[in-house]
């Protein structure tokens, strides 16, 4: 009897560049990705203070087009895509009939009858099946998995605009948050989106795979005087947690509803129908029994994913995300607690290596970037 073959990890178009930078590579969602280059803390602080450069080409892209494309996107996603102008994006969710998460995603309106859906790397195949099944009875609308046509590079941090602007004729300052424009960056044709997953200002650049390494190299060179560093998955995770951005498969999944996750603002409540709407409308009226909360560890200790959470003597949940954040220098995390124990200031405890450590519920996000 022989062992079943192990599927080879996928590699982004920037794999060679990561090896040249001596990145520590790890398996993530079926991909071989950089965990860190110079170190998670250093990369995290670079993004908060100056800028970081991320390869996020493992993310999936699914396009929906046709005369009924809007109706299709409205059916399978929670947010109201009808409110999008061409050139605008929105955060949304794919939900089950129970109002729980299949995945979270970004929806881009490329044209009146053409949408780009950006989904998580580990769920590309599942999401594509979910989407195609969900729109099969809608008239003129087709979904195509176009992930192989894109590389995606993110420049994140307070100096992102300063770094990218000299490389493009597009007026980056005129691109609003969650808007995008087409143009060239370092002579590479790109869709320039003012979005990100770090809690900072920045841009995500969609380019053809063959242009990715050139663009990466030009951005590293242009950004070096401004303090830009290449940053890996480790810093991406600590940054998004400081900003209380949910991680699919950990903070949100098919057991957690949109309202339990505190993401009711991603629901187009005026839409007449979408998958899971009836349950979410009922939850909105009746309230939910548990909520995703942020907590700060009061005593010495770091809460990690999966650690038990107690209110009084009763275990009421587990930590979904937790770390000691490099910028805030606090041990924080996310967990689902009963709604009756979800108010800021509520005392709880995290069991860390057999010892219960005091914590308290705090408002989210933990970090919010300065404006202006």
N, C-alpha and C positions, 0 to 999 in steps of 0.2 A: 504494500500500500504506500503510495507516495503522497506527499503534502500537496494541497491545492496550490496552484501558482499564485504568487502575490502580484497584484496589479502594479505596474511601474508607476511611480509618481509622475504627475504632469509637471511640466516646466514652463514658466512664462518666457516671453521673448527676451527678458532681462536676466535670465539665469546666469549667463556667462559673465555679465557685469557684476552680479552679486559675488560670484566666486573670485573675481579679480579684486574685489574689495575685502576679501577674506571674511565674508559674512558667515555667521553660524547658521547653517541651514537645518530646517526641521520639516516634518510632515504636517500639513495642515489642510484638511478638507480634500485630500487626494492630490495635493500639490506639494512640491518641494519649494519652500519659501524661506526668506531670511527672517530669523528670529531677532537678530541684533547684529550690529557692526562694531561700533565702539563701546556699546553698553546701553542697556535699557534706560538707566537713569540719565545718562548724558544725552541720549537721543530725545527722551521725553522733555528735558529742560530746553533743548535746542528749539523744539516746536513751540513751547510756551514763550520763549524769549526772543527767538529769531525765526527759524524755519527748519522744517524737515522734509525730506524727499522720500516718498513711499512708492513701492511697486504694488499696485492693487489689480494687476492684470488677471488675477485668479477669479475676480468677480465675473458673474455671468451676465450676458446681454441677450434679451429676447425682444424681438421687434414684432409689433402688431400693426398691420396695415390693411387698408381697404375702405370702401365707402362706409362700412359699419364698424370701423376700428374703435371709435369712441364708445359705442354701445358695448363692444367687447370688453374694453378696459374697465368701463363702469361696472360691468357684471362681476368681474373677478377681483377687483380691488376695492378697498374700503373708502378711500378718499374720493373727492368729487373731481374727476379729470376734466369735466366740462368747464371748470373754472380756470383751466390752464390756457394761457395764450401760447401761440407758437414761440418757442424759445424759453419756455418756463418749465420748471420741474417741481415735483412735490414728493414728500415722504408718504408712504402708504403701506398697506398690508394685503397679503393674500390670506384669506381666512377660510376655515372649515364652516360647515353648516352650524356648528356650535359656537361660532364667533371666536374660535381660537386660531392661533397662528399656523399657517403653512410656512410662511416666511414674511419678512419685511422687505421692502424694496423702494427704489426711487423710480418715479414715472416721469419721463421726459416727453414733451410734445414737440416732435421734430417738424411736423406739418399738420394741417387740419385733419388728415386721415392717416397719420403715421406716428406711432408712439414707440419709444424705446424704454424697456423695463430692465433695470439693473438689479440683479438678485444675488444672493449669497453663493459663494463658491461651492460649498458642500451640498447645496440643494438645487443646482442648475437642472439636472435631469428630472428630479421630482417636480420642481416648479413648472418646467416646460410641459410635462404630462398634465399637471393640474390645470394649466392655462388652456392648453389645446382642448382638453375634455370640457372645460367650462364654457368655451365659446363655440363649440361645434354646431350648435343649433342657431347661431347668429348668422345672418345672411352673408354679406360680403366683408369678411374679416379673416385674415390668416395670421397665424403666429409662426415665427421662424427663429430658431436658436442661432443667433449670429455671433456667439461668444468668440469663435475663432477669428473673427474679423477685427477684433479690437485688442489693443493693449491699453492699459489705464495707469497713468502716473499722477500722483497727487503731490502738490506742493502746499504745505500747511504751516501756518504761523503768522505772526504779526508783520513779518517782512516779505511775505509771499508775493504781494503785488509788486513791491520794489524789485524783487528778483526776476519775476517773469516778464514784466512790462518791456524792458529793453530788447527782449527776444521776439516781440510781436508788434504788428501795426494795429492790432485790435486795442481799443481803449478799454482796458480792464476795469478801470474805476467806474465805468458806466454800466458794467454788468452787475445787476443786483444779486443779493443772496437768493439762491435757488433759481437763478436764471443762467442761460448759457448762450454762447455765440460761436460761430464758425470762423476759422482763420488759420494762419500759420504761426507756429511757435518754433523758433530756431530752424526755419525753412521746412518744417514738418507740418503737413496739413493736420489740423486738430479741431475737435469740438472742445471748447473751453467752458467748463462748468464751474460756477462759484458755489461749490458744495464741499463737504468733507465729513470726516468721522473722528474729529479730534477735539471739537469745541473751539477751534480757532478759525480765523478767516483763512481762505486759501482757494486753490483751484484744483479741479480734477480734469486731466487732459486725456481725451479719448483719441487714440491715433491708430493707424494701421500697424500691425506687428513689426513690419520691416523697418519702420521709422523709430521704433521705441528706443533702441540702444543709442542712437544718435541724439535723440531728445534728452534722454537720461544724462548722457555725458555733458551736453551743453548746459543743462540746468545745474549740474554739480559744479561745473566751472564758473558759471555766472553767479551762483549763490555762495560760493566759498567766502568771498570777502564780507558777506553779510551774515556769516555764521551758519549757513545751511549745512545740515548733515544728512546723510542717508539714514533712514530709520526703518526698523523692522516691525514684525508683528508684536513683539513684546511691548514696545513703546506705543504702538497703535492701541493695544488693549488697555494700558494704564491711562492713556490720554482719554479714550472714550469713556472709561469708567469715571474719571474725575468729572467729565461732562454729563454723566448719567445717561449716556446713550446705550440702549439695550443691545445685547448680543444675542443674535438668533441661535437657537439651540441650547441656550443657557438661561438667559433672562426671559426669553419668550419662546414658546414652542406650542405644540398641539394640545398641551394641557392648560395653557394660560390664555385668557381672553384679552382682547384689546383693552377693555375697560379695567380689568384687573391689573394690567401692565401700566396703567396711567396714560394711555395713548388715545384717549377718546377724541383728542383734537385731530386725529388722522381719519376720522369717520365723516363722510359726507351725509349728515343726518337727513338732509332734504332729498337725497336720491330715493326714488321709489323702490329700488331693489338692488341688492348685491348679495353675494353668498354670505350667509351668517347674519344678515340684517335683523331678522326677527328676534333672534336671541339677544343681540346687542341692544336693540330698542327696549326689550324687556329688562335687561340689566340696568340700563340707564334709568328707567322708571323705578325699579325696585331697589337698586343699589347692589353692590357685590359683597360677598362675604370675606374676601381677602383682597389685599392691595400690595403692589410692589412698592417697597419703601427703601429709603436710604438710611443707613446707620453709620455711626461713628463709634469706634471702639474707645472706651473711656480708660480702661486699664491697659497694661502692657500685653501685647499680643496682636497677631495679624489674622484676620478671618479670611478663609479661603473657600473656594467653590465646594459645596457639599457639606460644610460644617453645620451641625444642628443649631437651631435658634430656639431659645426658650423665653417665654413670658411667665414669670413666676416659676413654678415647678413643672410646667407643661411645655413639651416641645411643640412648637407651633409652625415650624418651617425649617428650611435649610438656606444657607447662603447660596445665592445664584452667581454672584460675582463678588470678589473681595481682594484687596491688596493694601499695601502701604504706598500711597501715591507720592511720587518723587517731588512734585511741585508743592502740594499742600502739606506734605510731610505728616500725613495722618493716615491711620488705618481705617478704611471705610469699606462699605460694601452695599450690596443690594440683596433683598430677601422679600418673600411674600409673607406678610403677617395678617392675622385676622383684622378686618376693618376696624374693630373696636380697639385695636392696639396699634393703629397706624398713624396717630397724630404725632407731630414733632414734639420731642420731649419725653415720649414714652420710653420707659426703661425696659431693656431686654438683656439677654445674655447669649454669648456665642460659646459653644463648647470647642475649645482649642486644645487638641492633644489630651483629652480627658479632663481638662480644667475649664470651668465656666468663667468667662471673662465678661465684665460689665460692658454694656454698649447702650446707646440711646438712639432713637429715631431722630433724624435731622431732615430739614427741607432739601429737596433736589432742585437743581443739580448741585453737586459739591463745589464745582468750579464754574464760573461764568466769566467769559473774557471781557475785559474792559472795552467800553465803546468809545469811539472817537479817538 
